[in-house]
Amino acid sequence: MKEVKTPKKPLIYYYMIVLLVLLLFNSLVMPWFAQRQVQLVDYGTFVTMTEDKQVGLVEVQDNQILFTDLDNKVVYKTGRMDDPELLDRLEDSGAKYSREIIEEMSPLASFLIYWILPIVIFVGIGQFMNRKMMNKAGGNSMMFGMGKSNAKVYVKSSEGIHFSDVAGEDEAKENLAEIVDYLHDPAKYKKIGASMPKGVLLVGPPGTGKTMLAKAVAGEADVPFFSMSGSEFVEMFVGMGASKVRDLFRQAKEKAPCIVFIDEIDAIGKKRDSQLGGNDEREQTLNQLLTEMDGFEGNSGVIILAATNRPESLDPALTRPGRFDRRVPVELPDLKGREEILKVHARKIQTVDSIDFSQIARMASGASGAELANIVNEAALRAVRDNRTQVTQSDLEESIEVVIAGYQKKNAILTDQEKWTVAYHEIGHALVAAKQSHSAPVQKITIIPRTSGALGYTMQVDEGNKYLMTKEEIENKIATYTGGRAAEELAFGTISTGASNDIEQATKLARAMITRYGMSPDFDMVAMENVSGQYLGGDSSLSCSAQTQTEIDRQVVALVKSQHKKASDILAQNREKLDELARYLYEKETITGIEFMDILNR
């Protein structure tokens, strides 16, 4: 889609420039003029000029003397001294002296000239500019440019994003394609009495393509498309955000049928509270949005699209049927979706024909659409660094490792003992995983340090999609996390700090089993933990007594200890393979899952 540009600078921008110029003029130029008009001299100079008959007019005040030269062009000022001969000297010089001859500017006149006059000039210029702006805008310009929505308006363009450019979200595309079809042919739906939802809310984790889906709707629709971020409604002055909402919907009604897209709507749509004094700017903006979406005056032909990754924070009045009638989840893509997304992004680069996108999709388990696009781009950059014109399978596999663990640290030199420790640690993970039937197969093992801080890692790849995990699978996963530390204990009789991330992940899984998944025999199916922000990492908080928390901690420790013991037993039973594989990894530094399984099955 091609954006129709709107004027960038509001009227207040020019007001501020004029005000700044006037302030600088008053503070710098006017004092300079004042100093040029009255020159300060010492009393001796005054006496000398009087004796030389170079004084024209003289005014004697209580604490100072003002006088001019013979041409009355320059005004001088000096301090008053106890001089009994002053009057005689003035008589001899021929100067005229009287209080009415020289008058300093009065405070009132000074105030009028230095402050009131500039303000009058400032207001006059502002009114003139405001009239000009209103004439240009056809009378619809708002004061200072505030309260006017800065929504981007898109028109149809052959270079825009279309539904064919969005992969991995078939259900979301189907919902939105229905809306586009309604806008193209509303009679088909009205014939049976159906009406399209007033609002469609796109929810999902960051990077899953919510904004891209909205752009695809703009690319497919032959109707005006208004795009605005929720944060653009937030203003410093109360009422300005509500004014922007009114202006946005006024423009939309004029161009109906049309689509209005509000990105990150949680910036203005958060739940209202019952605290006193809550009638602030954000709340007024939300109230105006609620009124526009479902007020006495219908918005026929105006469909609202909104995107957020915090649906639980939205006000219930905003998400009820009649406003946002339809919620479209835009989740992380599954295996098939990841493969399709990779192929879509791979169309933009030069690749060899032998790339197995299915294998790359399995390796990128849990990646969002944005991360997959980054993986493809990193692969292209790697090919350029190697002076090649096409991207290969190895480029994509290495780019996954770059996204997961960072680039290889070429200047990180491990000591011989550290290298042996990391080798045993990673083989411990892989060996425990391979000896458990429910663990994912090993894809790659390396002991090359990465920029993320990892000294090595073991990559496991699931064969297919997994939506559920059994209790045994989670326990085996915890055992795999503890396998690295168990291998260090068995091989060296000591432990290192290299297992910190493993400990964190194992503890997190064990706690979730007890508090959220109902896998503790003591607590049965009672939830001990609440999760908020499921699309933003899932922050959790315990909802139980202190005594229960103590019992949860005890069970978490017992569960991790039991799996740690299981991992140690597996490694002890396969000590020869552990030593052989660690020695092979120490020499090669990186081995594939096929090499690992060949040595293990000998």
Legacy VTK file of the C-alpha trace (Angstrom):
# vtk DataFile Version 3.0
C-alpha trace
ASCII
DATASET POLYDATA
POINTS 602 float
0.000 0.000 0.000
1.100 3.555 -0.650
0.785 6.009 2.220
-0.840 9.375 1.557
1.391 11.920 3.271
-0.200 14.404 5.675
1.334 17.717 6.885
3.979 16.905 9.451
4.217 20.123 11.504
1.174 21.360 13.477
0.395 25.055 13.916
1.805 25.097 17.455
5.246 24.481 15.918
5.172 27.919 14.252
3.698 29.565 17.377
6.616 28.274 19.431
9.145 29.621 16.910
7.601 33.110 17.037
7.482 33.044 20.846
11.132 31.970 21.037
12.186 34.800 18.706
10.309 37.382 20.796
11.835 36.130 24.033
15.330 36.295 22.556
14.600 39.806 21.240
13.440 41.021 24.664
16.267 39.385 26.603
19.160 40.218 24.254
18.368 42.979 21.763
16.255 45.379 23.835
18.751 45.586 26.747
21.455 46.330 24.192
19.370 49.209 22.777
18.760 50.491 26.281
22.476 50.493 26.965
23.074 52.347 23.689
20.522 55.056 24.578
21.938 55.951 28.047
25.709 55.887 28.558
27.077 55.627 32.092
30.044 57.957 32.828
31.906 59.001 35.977
31.287 62.335 37.738
34.689 63.681 36.668
33.716 63.342 33.000
30.502 65.283 33.721
32.514 68.096 35.417
34.997 68.219 32.522
32.276 68.362 29.871
30.499 71.088 31.835
33.668 73.224 32.098
34.330 72.679 28.367
30.753 73.790 27.637
29.909 70.470 25.888
26.684 69.864 27.841
23.282 70.672 26.358
20.552 69.574 28.779
20.962 68.575 32.414
18.479 66.918 34.818
19.508 66.685 38.465
17.687 63.903 40.336
17.944 62.679 43.922
20.512 59.973 43.250
21.735 60.592 39.716
22.316 63.255 37.038
21.196 62.853 33.423
22.703 65.104 30.729
23.128 65.283 26.982
25.758 66.534 24.583
25.330 69.837 22.709
23.427 68.141 19.840
21.093 66.300 22.245
21.890 63.007 20.468
23.536 61.084 23.325
22.167 60.789 26.874
24.719 60.348 29.670
24.158 59.279 33.266
26.366 59.776 36.324
25.993 59.501 40.081
24.941 62.419 42.300
27.827 63.913 44.360
27.948 66.531 47.159
29.075 69.422 44.906
28.225 72.966 46.206
29.624 74.543 43.001
27.405 72.459 40.656
24.807 75.180 40.103
27.425 77.867 39.370
29.258 75.558 36.985
26.030 74.841 35.066
25.302 78.582 34.836
28.782 79.253 33.423
28.503 76.406 30.879
25.291 77.733 29.386
23.492 74.380 29.836
19.735 74.227 30.352
18.677 72.350 33.440
15.131 71.445 34.454
13.251 68.284 35.547
10.960 68.478 32.479
13.763 68.521 29.928
14.940 64.856 30.209
12.464 62.137 31.277
13.381 58.521 31.763
10.883 56.030 30.479
8.270 55.281 33.152
7.833 51.684 34.424
4.360 51.530 32.877
5.650 52.633 29.457
8.538 50.184 29.711
6.127 47.328 30.518
3.829 48.259 27.632
6.653 48.497 25.073
8.751 45.507 26.155
5.985 42.979 27.001
2.468 43.987 25.981
3.450 45.052 22.455
5.311 41.784 21.655
2.344 39.760 22.955
-0.035 41.717 20.744
2.260 41.129 17.773
2.537 37.430 18.686
-1.272 36.958 18.912
-1.790 38.850 15.646
0.702 36.681 13.757
-0.867 33.554 15.290
-4.375 34.552 14.242
-3.169 35.306 10.736
-1.412 31.931 10.441
-4.393 30.099 11.935
-6.713 31.710 9.376
-4.366 30.684 6.564
-4.179 27.086 7.848
-7.982 26.869 8.161
-8.410 28.116 4.606
-5.987 25.464 3.344
-7.700 22.679 5.322
-11.155 23.752 4.211
-12.133 24.999 7.669
-11.398 21.704 9.428
-8.095 22.687 11.049
-7.981 22.442 14.857
-6.369 24.978 17.127
-2.590 24.513 17.314
-2.958 21.298 15.288
-3.760 19.436 18.508
-6.784 17.177 18.752
-6.422 16.286 15.075
-5.718 12.617 14.369
-2.491 11.938 12.480
-3.789 8.666 11.074
-1.858 7.344 8.070
-4.142 6.838 5.088
-3.215 4.153 2.573
-4.383 3.789 -1.003
-4.186 0.699 -3.161
-0.713 -0.176 -4.437
0.605 -3.169 -6.368
3.725 -3.197 -4.178
1.876 -3.630 -0.857
1.566 -6.708 1.342
-1.131 -9.224 0.409
-2.474 -12.379 2.037
-0.130 -14.423 -0.164
2.788 -12.763 1.639
1.543 -13.951 5.065
2.031 -17.623 5.961
1.517 -19.780 9.021
-1.697 -18.043 10.207
-4.393 -19.655 8.083
-7.227 -19.182 10.606
-6.467 -15.482 11.077
-6.235 -14.963 7.308
-9.586 -16.696 6.846
-11.279 -14.393 9.377
-9.802 -11.265 7.838
-10.437 -12.419 4.258
-14.131 -12.636 5.157
-14.078 -8.974 6.213
-12.393 -7.936 2.978
-15.008 -9.906 1.028
-17.789 -8.139 2.940
-16.348 -4.734 2.081
-16.147 -5.722 -1.591
-19.669 -7.237 -1.776
-21.839 -6.317 1.236
-25.055 -7.222 -0.595
-24.185 -10.930 -0.413
-24.194 -10.780 3.388
-27.143 -8.397 3.778
-29.287 -10.696 1.636
-29.289 -13.323 4.378
-29.356 -10.743 7.173
-25.744 -11.151 8.305
-23.578 -8.240 9.334
-19.859 -8.024 9.827
-18.388 -7.506 13.308
-17.749 -3.880 14.216
-14.314 -4.689 15.604
-11.728 -7.427 15.213
-9.053 -7.791 17.897
-5.772 -9.453 16.892
-4.037 -10.948 19.937
-0.809 -12.891 20.207
2.863 -12.799 21.225
5.230 -10.177 19.778
6.578 -10.957 16.340
3.754 -13.240 15.189
2.577 -10.913 12.418
-0.407 -8.969 13.796
0.581 -5.713 12.133
1.544 -7.548 8.940
-1.934 -9.115 8.798
-3.463 -5.653 9.092
-1.241 -4.437 6.243
-2.344 -7.468 4.205
-5.984 -6.426 4.747
-5.039 -2.982 3.436
-3.392 -4.613 0.443
-6.433 -6.744 -0.388
-9.180 -4.200 0.242
-10.305 -1.636 -2.315
-11.359 0.717 0.482
-9.533 3.459 2.434
-7.365 2.145 5.259
-6.577 4.349 8.279
-3.649 3.254 10.459
-2.794 4.732 13.861
-0.920 3.584 16.969
-2.598 3.642 20.384
0.217 5.772 21.796
-0.564 8.530 19.248
-3.841 9.213 21.075
-2.019 10.003 24.324
-1.616 13.766 24.755
-0.326 16.073 27.477
-3.582 18.052 27.701
-6.798 16.462 28.936
-9.335 16.113 26.131
-6.879 16.118 23.228
-6.872 12.308 22.924
-10.674 12.197 22.842
-10.618 14.920 20.191
-8.249 12.793 18.087
-10.652 9.832 18.371
-13.559 12.009 17.224
-11.539 13.351 14.305
-10.405 9.850 13.269
-13.946 8.487 13.191
-15.223 11.626 11.455
-12.735 11.017 8.640
-13.633 7.315 8.561
-17.392 8.016 8.295
-16.762 10.384 5.398
-14.905 7.654 3.490
-17.031 4.636 4.539
-16.834 1.775 3.777
-13.315 1.733 5.187
-11.014 0.042 7.709
-9.463 1.678 10.781
-6.445 -0.079 12.318
-5.278 0.800 15.860
-1.957 -0.831 16.751
-1.091 -1.516 20.419
-4.586 -0.556 21.553
-3.713 -1.386 25.179
-2.031 2.054 25.355
-5.495 3.629 25.604
-7.754 0.629 26.324
-6.579 -0.419 29.800
-9.162 -1.281 32.432
-10.666 1.663 34.275
-10.415 1.664 38.051
-12.764 2.981 40.743
-10.294 5.382 42.321
-11.318 8.992 42.837
-9.828 11.423 40.377
-9.569 8.765 37.689
-11.085 11.027 35.020
-7.733 11.592 33.372
-6.670 11.968 29.762
-6.362 8.229 29.018
-9.770 7.466 30.516
-11.450 10.233 28.542
-9.843 8.894 25.370
-11.132 5.384 26.148
-14.636 6.685 26.876
-14.693 8.506 23.555
-13.527 5.362 21.742
-16.301 3.334 23.408
-18.859 5.943 22.375
-17.667 6.056 18.770
-17.688 2.255 18.432
-21.185 1.782 19.861
-22.993 5.085 20.319
-26.399 6.350 19.265
-25.009 7.148 15.837
-24.022 4.007 13.997
-20.707 3.636 12.176
-22.030 1.584 9.279
-19.291 0.586 6.893
-16.456 1.346 9.333
-14.644 -1.762 10.569
-12.116 -1.459 13.382
-9.003 -3.650 13.489
-6.851 -3.556 16.613
-3.744 -5.423 17.746
-2.380 -6.115 21.218
-0.269 -8.640 23.103
-1.939 -7.778 26.425
-5.634 -8.691 25.967
-6.117 -9.321 29.695
-5.411 -5.647 30.440
-8.168 -4.305 28.162
-11.351 -2.814 29.592
-14.310 -5.269 29.517
-16.499 -2.571 27.929
-14.083 -2.508 24.993
-13.910 -6.269 24.406
-17.619 -7.050 24.786
-19.724 -8.128 21.781
-20.967 -5.098 19.899
-17.574 -3.414 19.983
-14.848 -5.973 19.387
-17.116 -8.828 18.343
-14.356 -11.119 17.161
-11.019 -12.055 18.730
-8.497 -13.546 16.330
-5.546 -15.329 18.006
-2.268 -14.920 16.136
-0.182 -17.586 17.837
3.329 -18.885 17.308
3.374 -20.970 14.124
3.441 -24.775 14.216
5.864 -26.948 12.224
3.952 -26.596 8.943
3.487 -22.869 9.537
7.195 -22.340 10.197
8.062 -24.148 6.986
5.666 -21.975 4.978
6.977 -18.782 6.577
10.553 -19.757 5.767
9.587 -20.372 2.140
7.841 -16.977 1.908
10.917 -15.134 3.169
13.257 -17.325 1.119
11.561 -16.026 -2.054
13.269 -12.674 -1.402
16.803 -14.146 -1.467
18.855 -16.359 -3.783
18.977 -19.977 -2.545
20.204 -23.340 -3.820
17.545 -25.894 -4.795
18.564 -28.534 -2.240
17.430 -26.714 0.937
15.260 -28.818 3.253
12.935 -26.220 4.784
11.195 -28.915 6.816
14.444 -29.661 8.667
15.107 -25.947 9.249
11.548 -25.542 10.583
12.095 -28.411 13.069
15.332 -26.837 14.270
13.571 -23.473 14.766
10.954 -24.858 17.149
9.120 -22.102 19.038
10.311 -19.308 16.724
7.926 -16.494 15.780
7.426 -15.151 12.269
9.741 -12.211 12.964
12.467 -14.550 14.244
12.122 -16.765 11.166
12.489 -13.705 8.937
15.602 -12.781 10.914
16.975 -16.322 10.466
16.603 -16.104 6.673
18.216 -12.662 6.612
21.152 -13.850 8.780
21.683 -16.742 6.364
21.840 -14.309 3.431
24.332 -12.119 5.307
26.485 -15.163 6.042
26.542 -16.069 2.333
27.641 -12.525 1.462
30.447 -12.650 4.056
31.694 -15.864 2.417
31.567 -14.239 -1.052
28.804 -16.572 -2.289
25.759 -15.638 -4.370
23.372 -18.285 -3.010
22.223 -19.352 0.456
22.780 -22.995 1.398
21.369 -25.362 4.014
24.383 -24.838 6.266
23.821 -21.063 6.164
20.284 -21.466 7.490
21.355 -23.950 10.171
24.130 -21.642 11.342
21.770 -18.645 11.351
19.441 -20.531 13.721
22.356 -20.933 16.106
23.147 -17.214 15.728
19.566 -16.264 16.654
19.474 -18.764 19.563
22.951 -18.403 21.042
24.677 -15.557 19.191
27.774 -15.481 16.995
30.852 -17.591 17.626
33.394 -15.861 19.880
36.611 -16.157 17.935
38.710 -14.446 20.577
37.468 -16.567 23.509
40.255 -18.989 24.425
39.340 -21.661 26.999
41.981 -23.341 29.088
42.478 -27.057 28.557
40.670 -27.890 31.809
37.730 -25.616 30.928
37.461 -27.196 27.505
37.314 -30.698 29.041
34.712 -29.509 31.546
32.475 -28.051 28.829
32.878 -31.201 26.696
31.772 -33.498 29.534
28.976 -31.078 30.462
27.436 -31.043 26.954
27.868 -34.783 26.430
26.147 -35.272 29.799
23.074 -33.408 28.478
23.069 -35.340 25.191
23.653 -38.768 26.753
20.886 -38.387 29.342
18.514 -37.148 26.622
19.359 -40.037 24.303
18.876 -42.699 26.998
15.367 -41.438 27.834
12.675 -42.525 25.426
10.615 -39.334 25.711
13.410 -36.865 24.958
13.901 -35.124 21.627
16.743 -36.515 19.485
20.065 -34.720 19.547
20.748 -32.569 16.479
24.096 -30.945 17.262
26.619 -30.573 20.106
29.288 -27.887 20.236
31.769 -26.472 22.734
32.525 -23.302 20.765
31.712 -20.241 22.926
28.977 -17.901 21.727
28.360 -14.180 22.223
25.315 -14.915 24.408
27.721 -16.155 27.097
27.204 -19.876 26.449
30.454 -21.860 26.392
28.669 -24.651 24.524
25.222 -26.073 23.927
23.322 -29.182 22.903
20.604 -28.712 20.284
17.628 -31.052 20.454
14.995 -31.177 17.708
11.460 -32.552 18.032
10.311 -34.702 15.140
6.866 -33.119 14.978
4.467 -30.748 16.717
3.956 -31.190 20.444
1.005 -29.475 22.091
0.941 -31.481 25.332
3.635 -32.804 27.660
3.082 -35.705 30.039
4.407 -35.796 33.568
7.088 -38.304 32.526
8.228 -36.083 29.640
8.646 -33.080 31.929
10.575 -35.167 34.461
12.856 -36.445 31.691
13.400 -32.867 30.542
14.433 -31.874 34.081
16.804 -34.863 34.162
18.332 -33.707 30.863
18.911 -30.228 32.330
20.729 -31.766 35.305
22.795 -34.104 33.082
25.535 -31.515 32.517
26.218 -30.994 36.224
25.984 -34.763 36.847
28.653 -35.423 34.173
31.012 -32.878 35.791
30.556 -34.530 39.190
31.183 -38.003 37.754
34.214 -37.079 35.628
36.027 -34.572 37.879
34.523 -35.017 41.330
33.770 -31.283 41.459
31.285 -28.787 40.006
31.503 -25.465 38.145
29.363 -22.410 37.464
28.507 -23.575 33.944
25.171 -25.096 34.998
23.511 -21.834 36.130
21.063 -21.673 33.216
20.328 -25.407 33.492
19.483 -24.958 37.178
17.154 -22.073 36.393
15.269 -23.991 33.690
14.985 -27.182 35.751
13.652 -25.264 38.765
11.141 -23.398 36.610
9.773 -26.632 35.141
9.603 -28.361 38.531
7.741 -25.432 40.115
5.266 -25.288 37.204
4.529 -29.020 37.632
3.516 -28.450 41.246
1.851 -25.025 41.164
0.214 -24.891 37.708
-0.049 -28.335 36.124
-1.543 -30.180 39.131
1.138 -32.898 39.091
1.728 -32.953 42.853
-0.031 -35.783 44.766
-0.386 -33.531 47.824
-2.059 -30.551 46.101
-3.908 -32.532 43.423
-5.689 -30.161 40.951
-5.400 -26.974 43.003
-3.745 -24.006 41.270
-1.122 -22.403 43.512
0.090 -19.878 40.958
-1.523 -17.283 38.694
-0.017 -16.315 35.340
-0.509 -12.867 33.800
0.716 -11.582 30.453
0.693 -14.967 28.742
1.909 -13.405 25.491
4.718 -11.446 27.180
6.661 -14.159 28.992
3.948 -15.147 31.477
4.774 -13.430 34.780
3.596 -15.651 37.638
2.636 -14.982 41.240
1.852 -17.449 44.024
-1.670 -17.354 45.463
-1.366 -19.444 48.596
-0.398 -19.167 52.259
3.167 -18.950 53.549
2.958 -22.501 54.916
1.895 -23.792 51.483
4.752 -21.894 49.837
7.183 -23.643 52.173
5.724 -27.011 51.161
5.958 -26.069 47.463
9.647 -25.210 47.905
10.237 -28.546 49.616
8.572 -30.497 46.805
10.452 -28.541 44.115
13.784 -29.368 45.765
12.820 -33.031 46.139
11.725 -33.301 42.488
14.898 -31.738 41.073
17.092 -33.859 43.384
15.374 -37.065 42.257
15.889 -36.224 38.578
19.489 -35.200 39.258
20.051 -38.642 40.818
18.410 -40.315 37.802
20.749 -38.431 35.431
23.771 -39.426 37.545
22.704 -43.101 37.439
22.300 -43.023 33.640
25.771 -41.532 33.193
27.354 -43.966 35.674
25.876 -46.893 33.758
27.296 -45.496 30.487
30.614 -44.177 31.810
32.676 -45.601 28.937
30.467 -43.955 26.307
30.564 -40.716 28.285
34.386 -40.683 28.212
34.551 -41.704 24.545
32.032 -39.089 23.397
33.604 -36.337 25.533
37.031 -37.135 24.075
35.609 -37.039 20.521
33.839 -33.709 21.167
37.015 -32.277 22.762
38.924 -33.036 19.552
36.257 -32.026 17.004
34.657 -29.164 19.044
31.386 -29.617 17.071
29.667 -32.900 16.240
26.321 -33.718 14.631
23.550 -35.834 16.074
24.358 -38.585 13.542
27.973 -38.769 14.705
26.832 -38.830 18.317
24.385 -41.696 17.752
26.943 -43.703 15.710
29.440 -43.677 18.594
26.705 -44.340 21.167
25.336 -47.385 19.281
28.667 -49.065 18.551
LINES 1 603
602 0 1 2 3 4 5 6 7 8 9 10 11 12 13 14 15 16 17 18 19 20 21 22 23 24 25 26 27 28 29 30 31 32 33 34 35 36 37 38 39 40 41 42 43 44 45 46 47 48 49 50 51 52 53 54 55 56 57 58 59 60 61 62 63 64 65 66 67 68 69 70 71 72 73 74 75 76 77 78 79 80 81 82 83 84 85 86 87 88 89 90 91 92 93 94 95 96 97 98 99 100 101 102 103 104 105 106 107 108 109 110 111 112 113 114 115 116 117 118 119 120 121 122 123 124 125 126 127 128 129 130 131 132 133 134 135 136 137 138 139 140 141 142 143 144 145 146 147 148 149 150 151 152 153 154 155 156 157 158 159 160 161 162 163 164 165 166 167 168 169 170 171 172 173 174 175 176 177 178 179 180 181 182 183 184 185 186 187 188 189 190 191 192 193 194 195 196 197 198 199 200 201 202 203 204 205 206 207 208 209 210 211 212 213 214 215 216 217 218 219 220 221 222 223 224 225 226 227 228 229 230 231 232 233 234 235 236 237 238 239 240 241 242 243 244 245 246 247 248 249 250 251 252 253 254 255 256 257 258 259 260 261 262 263 264 265 266 267 268 269 270 271 272 273 274 275 276 277 278 279 280 281 282 283 284 285 286 287 288 289 290 291 292 293 294 295 296 297 298 299 300 301 302 303 304 305 306 307 308 309 310 311 312 313 314 315 316 317 318 319 320 321 322 323 324 325 326 327 328 329 330 331 332 333 334 335 336 337 338 339 340 341 342 343 344 345 346 347 348 349 350 351 352 353 354 355 356 357 358 359 360 361 362 363 364 365 366 367 368 369 370 371 372 373 374 375 376 377 378 379 380 381 382 383 384 385 386 387 388 389 390 391 392 393 394 395 396 397 398 399 400 401 402 403 404 405 406 407 408 409 410 411 412 413 414 415 416 417 418 419 420 421 422 423 424 425 426 427 428 429 430 431 432 433 434 435 436 437 438 439 440 441 442 443 444 445 446 447 448 449 450 451 452 453 454 455 456 457 458 459 460 461 462 463 464 465 466 467 468 469 470 471 472 473 474 475 476 477 478 479 480 481 482 483 484 485 486 487 488 489 490 491 492 493 494 495 496 497 498 499 500 501 502 503 504 505 506 507 508 509 510 511 512 513 514 515 516 517 518 519 520 521 522 523 524 525 526 527 528 529 530 531 532 533 534 535 536 537 538 539 540 541 542 543 544 545 546 547 548 549 550 551 552 553 554 555 556 557 558 559 560 561 562 563 564 565 566 567 568 569 570 571 572 573 574 575 576 577 578 579 580 581 582 583 584 585 586 587 588 589 590 591 592 593 594 595 596 597 598 599 600 601
